[in-house]
């Protein structure tokens, strides 16, 4: 049943966007599919689920803030017209954000372990990667393979 639901969610990625809809609807569908995918893999009991999902939601929100800052930093410097000092500052900021992201993952792993077992936590990390791969594969299919360098390896494989 879950695969059936996921197939509709992923099928929706291939549909032409509705001009009256914002990008938020697509993000919500992706997030819902991610939650369903993780839920199907972790086999949480009721007690674990009650503890896991609030921590998961906090983690996702904190991670989203960091990713937004990283994205903004990249967009702001795409023209590379800043001074060397400014570019050095931006490089340091980028690495600082990456460290912040790592620190966040470390602190939340402890919080997750209060709700789920170590095996389930490893399964959660695997689910995250697998979901990303599936999403990228669907995006590639949607684009018909455009903008995909077939000579390059998938960065997740390295």
C-alpha positions, 0 to 999 in steps of 0.5 A: 500500500505504501508503494502504491501511495509513493508511486502516486507521489513520485508520479506527480513530479512528472506532471506539468506544474500548475501556474497557480500553484507555488513551489510549496505544494511540491515541497510538501508532497516531497516531504510527505513522501519522505516521511512515508518512506522513512516510516515504512522502513523504520518499523517504529512502535507506538512509543518510538513513533511518539518520540521520534517524529517530533525530534525528526521535525525539529531536525528537518527544520534546523537542517533546512535553515542551514541549507537555506543559508548555504544556498544563499551564500552560493547564489550571492557569489555566483558571479565571483565579482567580489574582492579576494577578501570578500571571497575568503570570508565567504569561503570561511562562512561556507565551511562554518555552515558545513560544520554547523550542519555536522554539529547539528547531525551529531547533537540530533543523533543523541536525541534520536537515540533516546527514541529509537535503537542504534540499528534504527538510527543507521536505517534512518540514515540509509533511508535518507540517502536512498530517498534522495537517490530515488528523488534524483532518479525521478527528476532525471527521468522527468527531465529526460536525461537532460543536463546530466553528464553521463561520464560523471559519477553520482556524487553519492557513490563517491 
